[in-house]
Amino acid sequence: MLRGQTPILIACILTAVATTSIHAQFVVHDPINYTQALLRYSQMLQQYRFWLTQARRLPVDMATRYRVLGSKWRHHDVEVQYPYARPLLTALNFGDTSEALYAR
């Protein structure tokens, strides 16, 4: 009969040990640390207010402000002056995905 009650007894003991509350150490209050935290918080608020004022100065339509006009594609038409560079100039003008013209 003791064999059947042993696992139940062990389970009860483990439950009692696991449910006991654990107490921590004493709470230490450091006034210097508290003051530094308040100073950091006030500095963060100042930075946030500064960012808001800077954001209000920005124009609403940023896309038109920084729009750059497209440039035309340049055509390298000096094949008459440099006949030996004809493959390279053709590759520059029309592209060369196989890199055969650059190799010449």
C-alpha positions as CSV (number, residue, x, y, z in Angstrom):
1,M,0.0,0.0,0.0
2,L,2.9,2.4,0.6
3,R,4.1,1.9,-3.0
4,G,0.9,3.5,-4.4
5,Q,1.1,6.4,-2.0
6,T,4.8,7.3,-2.6
7,P,4.3,9.0,-5.9
8,I,1.4,11.0,-4.6
9,L,3.4,12.0,-1.5
10,I,6.3,13.2,-3.7
11,A,4.0,15.1,-6.0
12,C,2.4,16.9,-2.9
13,I,5.8,17.8,-1.6
14,L,7.0,19.2,-4.9
15,T,3.8,21.2,-5.3
16,A,4.2,22.7,-1.8
17,V,7.9,23.6,-2.5
18,A,7.1,25.1,-6.0
19,T,4.2,27.2,-4.8
20,T,6.1,28.9,-1.9
21,S,6.7,32.6,-2.6
22,I,10.3,33.6,-3.2
23,H,11.4,36.8,-1.5
24,A,14.0,39.2,-3.1
25,Q,16.6,41.3,-1.4
26,F,15.9,44.8,0.0
27,V,15.1,47.5,-2.5
28,V,17.9,50.1,-2.9
29,H,16.9,53.6,-3.8
30,D,19.7,55.6,-5.5
31,P,18.7,59.3,-5.8
32,I,21.5,60.0,-8.2
33,N,20.3,57.3,-10.6
34,Y,16.8,58.6,-10.3
35,T,18.0,62.2,-11.1
36,Q,19.9,60.9,-14.1
37,A,16.8,59.1,-15.4
38,L,14.8,62.3,-15.1
39,L,17.5,64.3,-16.9
40,R,17.6,61.8,-19.7
41,Y,13.8,61.9,-20.0
42,S,13.8,65.7,-20.2
43,Q,16.5,65.6,-22.8
44,M,14.5,63.1,-24.8
45,L,11.5,65.4,-24.7
46,Q,13.6,68.4,-25.8
47,Q,14.9,66.4,-28.8
48,Y,11.4,65.3,-29.7
49,R,10.1,68.9,-29.6
50,F,13.1,70.0,-31.8
51,W,12.4,67.2,-34.3
52,L,8.7,68.3,-34.5
53,T,9.7,71.9,-35.2
54,Q,12.2,70.8,-37.8
55,A,9.5,68.6,-39.5
56,R,7.1,71.5,-39.6
57,R,9.6,73.5,-41.6
58,L,9.8,70.9,-44.3
59,P,7.7,71.5,-47.5
60,V,4.7,69.3,-47.9
61,D,5.5,68.2,-51.4
62,M,9.0,66.8,-51.2
63,A,8.7,64.8,-54.5
64,T,8.6,68.0,-56.7
65,R,11.3,69.7,-54.7
66,Y,13.9,67.2,-55.3
67,R,12.9,66.1,-58.8
68,V,15.7,65.8,-61.3
69,L,15.2,66.0,-65.0
70,G,16.3,63.0,-67.0
71,S,19.4,63.3,-69.1
72,K,19.5,62.2,-72.7
73,W,21.4,59.1,-73.7
74,R,24.7,60.0,-75.3
75,H,25.6,58.4,-78.5
76,H,29.3,57.9,-79.0
77,D,29.7,58.7,-82.7
78,V,33.5,58.8,-83.1
79,E,33.9,55.7,-85.2
80,V,35.2,57.7,-88.1
81,Q,38.1,59.1,-86.0
82,Y,38.8,55.8,-84.2
83,P,38.2,52.8,-86.5
84,Y,40.1,50.5,-84.2
85,A,37.7,51.3,-81.3
86,R,34.5,50.4,-83.4
87,P,33.6,47.3,-81.3
88,L,34.0,49.1,-78.0
89,L,32.0,52.1,-79.2
90,T,29.3,49.8,-80.5
91,A,29.2,48.1,-77.1
92,L,28.9,51.5,-75.4
93,N,26.1,52.7,-77.7
94,F,23.9,49.6,-77.9
95,G,25.0,47.5,-75.0
96,D,26.8,44.2,-74.9
97,T,25.4,41.5,-72.7
98,S,27.7,38.8,-74.1
99,E,30.8,41.0,-73.5
100,A,32.2,39.8,-76.8
101,L,32.6,43.4,-78.1
102,Y,34.5,44.5,-75.0
103,A,36.8,41.6,-75.4
104,R,37.8,42.6,-78.9
